[in-house]
Amino acid sequence: MSALPERVEAWRRRGHTTGFAGRRIHFHARGGAAPTLVFLHGFPSCSYDWRLLLELEPEQAVIAPDFLGFGLSDKPRDHDYSLLWQADLVEELVRREAPGGPVFLVAHDMGTSVANELMARDLERRLSFELDRVLLLNGSMVQDAASPTLGQRLLRSRLGPLFASLSSERFFRSQFSSVFSPQHPLTDEEAEDQWALLRHNRGHRLGHRTIRYMDERMILAERWHGAIREWPGTLTLAWGMLDPVATPAVLAAVRGLRPEAPVTGWELVGHYPQLEAPAAVAEVLREALEA
């Protein structure tokens, strides 16, 4: 196993490891004011994406897991990577770390669909925690409207296993940098850290499995779109408008499901607002907390 960059190693030391369903899960948690902020990351990254935002929001209680197959969590080769499993994980972490208190979900990319599943469970009155409000950032929740990267398309194709087996840092950097805006380009340090986290426990060979969430978005569209439409709590949208994947067309499709949702659009930000413009995300988060 390759050594982690010191920045990532410091992040690892600040976190925790727990077991769930026979797997080891890495997560960050801290006490603080209610509601507890539960941060749900996207593909192919992990909770490390939220570190800048956490520094700007030091007073709130926080839970930020690495989903199974991502970051510093286990990356089993025999697992059926479903967002339903990841939603189960979130419920269990909240039960252990923030029992009885309200929860505010903050989700990005793939994590937005985990949030949609939790919203659907809340509608069914079988969610195990009090879901207070939700903030969704740049996620292709309406998959038909999205524009996946070349790498994502290859991973979903018949050549997915072969492509994953040939995954390289050079191709990763090319694809990952393409979703950042020209005004806030991917830095060399960020690219190094993100590749190290992806490669940890050979996760860079699993992309054809972990990308299954895109298929689930199609299969469970009625359920998850229904949750966006009908969930009765406070739902806020915030979007980097230069996102080449979860494009403004995706935002328009999500707004079509929830026209009354407050929306903030950042005209010069790409797919990763929490990395490109963390102060702007923190401002929207504070406004949502006070709403």
LINNOR-V264032 format. One record per residue. N is the residue number from 0. PHI is phi in radians with two decimals (NA if undefined). OMEGA is omega in radians with two decimals (999 if undefined). Layout:
BEGIN
n | phi | omega
N | PHI | OMEGA
N | PHI | OMEGA
END
This chain:
BEGIN
n | phi | omega
0 | NA | -3.13
1 | -1.22 | 3.08
2 | -1.16 | 3.10
3 | -1.45 | 3.00
4 | -0.98 | -3.06
5 | -1.01 | 3.12
6 | -1.06 | -3.14
7 | -1.27 | 3.11
8 | -1.07 | 3.09
9 | -1.11 | 3.08
10 | -1.11 | 3.12
11 | -1.05 | -3.10
12 | -1.13 | 3.13
13 | -1.35 | -3.05
14 | -1.66 | -3.09
15 | -2.37 | 3.03
16 | -2.16 | 3.12
17 | -2.41 | 3.08
18 | -1.78 | 3.02
19 | -2.63 | 3.11
20 | 0.90 | 3.09
21 | 1.42 | -3.14
22 | -2.07 | 3.07
23 | -1.64 | -3.09
24 | -2.12 | 3.04
25 | -1.64 | 3.12
26 | -2.71 | 3.02
27 | -1.92 | 3.11
28 | -2.63 | 3.04
29 | -2.63 | 3.07
30 | -1.40 | 3.12
31 | 2.79 | -3.08
32 | -1.24 | 3.02
33 | -1.48 | -0.02
34 | -1.32 | 3.06
35 | -1.27 | 3.06
36 | -1.44 | 3.10
37 | -1.94 | -3.04
38 | -1.69 | -3.09
39 | -2.05 | -3.02
40 | -1.47 | -3.12
41 | -1.93 | 3.14
42 | -1.71 | 0.07
43 | -1.83 | -2.99
44 | -1.71 | -3.01
45 | -2.86 | -3.07
46 | -1.11 | 3.08
47 | -0.97 | 3.12
48 | -1.02 | -3.00
49 | -1.64 | -2.95
50 | -1.08 | -3.12
51 | -1.20 | 3.12
52 | -1.17 | 3.13
53 | -1.11 | 3.10
54 | -1.16 | -3.13
55 | -1.50 | 3.13
56 | -2.20 | -2.99
57 | -1.38 | -2.98
58 | -1.63 | -3.07
59 | -1.44 | 2.94
60 | -1.13 | -3.00
61 | -2.45 | 2.85
62 | -2.31 | -3.12
63 | -2.44 | -3.11
64 | -1.52 | 2.79
65 | -1.56 | 3.09
66 | -1.02 | 3.06
67 | -0.98 | -3.12
68 | 1.64 | -3.03
69 | -2.34 | 3.00
70 | 1.01 | -3.07
71 | -1.76 | 3.05
72 | -1.38 | 3.06
73 | -0.99 | 3.13
74 | -2.33 | -3.07
75 | -1.17 | 3.13
76 | -1.46 | -3.03
77 | -1.83 | -3.05
78 | -1.60 | 3.02
79 | -1.58 | -2.99
80 | -1.34 | -3.13
81 | -2.08 | 3.07
82 | -1.20 | 3.05
83 | -1.13 | 3.07
84 | -1.10 | 3.14
85 | -1.10 | 3.08
86 | -1.14 | 3.05
87 | -1.03 | 3.11
88 | -1.03 | -3.14
89 | -1.05 | 3.12
90 | -1.02 | -3.11
91 | -1.19 | 3.12
92 | -1.12 | 3.10
93 | -1.13 | 3.13
94 | -1.03 | -3.09
95 | -1.39 | -2.96
96 | -1.71 | -3.07
97 | -2.48 | -3.06
98 | -1.15 | 3.01
99 | 1.49 | -3.08
100 | -1.69 | 3.10
101 | -1.26 | -3.09
102 | -2.17 | 3.05
103 | -2.05 | 3.11
104 | -1.43 | 3.02
105 | -2.14 | -2.96
106 | -2.30 | -3.12
107 | -2.38 | 2.98
108 | 0.94 | 3.14
109 | -0.91 | -3.12
110 | -1.06 | 3.11
111 | -1.13 | 3.12
112 | -1.33 | 2.98
113 | -1.09 | 3.08
114 | -1.06 | 3.11
115 | -1.06 | 3.10
116 | -1.12 | 3.12
117 | -1.15 | 3.06
118 | -1.11 | 3.12
119 | -1.11 | 3.11
120 | -1.13 | 3.10
121 | -1.12 | 3.07
122 | -1.04 | 3.13
123 | -1.42 | -3.13
124 | 1.07 | 3.08
125 | -2.21 | 3.03
126 | -1.36 | -3.00
127 | -1.49 | 3.09
128 | -2.38 | 3.12
129 | -1.44 | 3.13
130 | -1.58 | -2.99
131 | -1.47 | -3.13
132 | -2.85 | -3.03
133 | -2.47 | 3.01
134 | -2.12 | -3.10
135 | -1.98 | 3.13
136 | -2.02 | 2.91
137 | 0.55 | 3.06
138 | -2.34 | -3.09
139 | -1.44 | -3.10
140 | -1.14 | 2.99
141 | -1.80 | -2.94
142 | -1.07 | -3.13
143 | -1.08 | -3.10
144 | -1.57 | -3.03
145 | -1.47 | 3.12
146 | -2.23 | -3.08
147 | -1.02 | 3.08
148 | -1.22 | 3.07
149 | -1.01 | 3.14
150 | -1.06 | 3.10
151 | -1.12 | 3.13
152 | -1.12 | 3.12
153 | -1.15 | 3.14
154 | -1.11 | -3.14
155 | -1.44 | -3.05
156 | -1.47 | 3.07
157 | -1.05 | -3.13
158 | -1.52 | -3.07
159 | -0.91 | 3.14
160 | -1.06 | 3.11
161 | -1.15 | -3.13
162 | -1.07 | 3.13
163 | -1.09 | -3.12
164 | -1.19 | -3.13
165 | -1.80 | -3.07
166 | -0.96 | -3.09
167 | -2.30 | 3.11
168 | -1.10 | -3.12
169 | -1.07 | -3.13
170 | -1.20 | 3.10
171 | -1.01 | -3.12
172 | -1.05 | 3.13
173 | -1.09 | -3.11
174 | -1.24 | -3.09
175 | -1.16 | -3.13
176 | -1.14 | -3.08
177 | -1.20 | -3.11
178 | -1.67 | 3.05
179 | -1.58 | -3.13
180 | -1.36 | 3.06
181 | -1.04 | -3.13
182 | -1.31 | -3.13
183 | -2.37 | -3.03
184 | -1.20 | 3.06
185 | -1.09 | 3.11
186 | -1.50 | 3.11
187 | -1.08 | 3.13
188 | -1.12 | -3.14
189 | -1.12 | 3.12
190 | -1.08 | 3.11
191 | -1.07 | -3.11
192 | -1.15 | -3.10
193 | -1.15 | 3.10
194 | -1.16 | 3.13
195 | -1.07 | 3.13
196 | -1.22 | 3.09
197 | -1.16 | -3.08
198 | -1.33 | -3.13
199 | -0.94 | -3.09
200 | 0.96 | 3.06
201 | 1.06 | 3.11
202 | -1.15 | 3.13
203 | -1.19 | 3.09
204 | -1.67 | -3.03
205 | -1.92 | -3.01
206 | -0.99 | -3.14
207 | -1.20 | 3.08
208 | -1.61 | -3.06
209 | -1.24 | 3.14
210 | -1.38 | 3.10
211 | -0.98 | -3.11
212 | -1.00 | 3.12
213 | -1.15 | 3.08
214 | -1.16 | 3.11
215 | -1.07 | 3.11
216 | -1.08 | 3.08
217 | -1.37 | -3.07
218 | -1.13 | -3.06
219 | -1.83 | -3.08
220 | -1.01 | -3.11
221 | -1.06 | -3.13
222 | -1.16 | -3.03
223 | -1.31 | 3.06
224 | -1.18 | 3.07
225 | -1.09 | 3.11
226 | -1.14 | 3.09
227 | -1.07 | -3.12
228 | -1.19 | -2.83
229 | -1.90 | -3.12
230 | -1.02 | -2.96
231 | -1.45 | -3.10
232 | -1.40 | -3.13
233 | -1.48 | 3.14
234 | -2.03 | -3.14
235 | -2.08 | 3.10
236 | -2.01 | 3.05
237 | -2.48 | -2.87
238 | -2.48 | 2.88
239 | -1.39 | -2.96
240 | -1.39 | 3.06
241 | -1.70 | 3.10
242 | -1.15 | 3.13
243 | -1.46 | -3.11
244 | -1.85 | 3.02
245 | -1.48 | -2.98
246 | -1.23 | 3.01
247 | -0.97 | 3.07
248 | -1.13 | 3.07
249 | -1.17 | 3.10
250 | -1.01 | 3.12
251 | -1.07 | 3.13
252 | -1.17 | 3.10
253 | -1.17 | 3.11
254 | -1.14 | 3.06
255 | -1.10 | 3.08
256 | -1.40 | -3.04
257 | -2.44 | -3.03
258 | -1.06 | -3.06
259 | -1.47 | -3.09
260 | -1.18 | 3.03
261 | -1.08 | -3.08
262 | -2.29 | 2.95
263 | -2.07 | 3.09
264 | -2.04 | 3.10
265 | -1.81 | -2.97
266 | -1.19 | -3.05
267 | -1.99 | -3.10
268 | -2.09 | -3.14
269 | -1.72 | -2.96
270 | -1.32 | -3.04
271 | -2.01 | -3.13
272 | -0.99 | -3.08
273 | -1.19 | 3.04
274 | -1.74 | -3.09
275 | -1.41 | -3.05
276 | -2.51 | -3.05
277 | -1.06 | 3.13
278 | -1.13 | 3.12
279 | -1.18 | 3.09
280 | -1.15 | 3.12
281 | -1.04 | 3.12
282 | -1.14 | 3.11
283 | -1.13 | 3.13
284 | -1.10 | 3.12
285 | -1.09 | 3.13
286 | -1.09 | 3.13
287 | -1.19 | 3.10
288 | -1.15 | -3.09
289 | -1.57 | -3.07
290 | -1.18 | 999
END
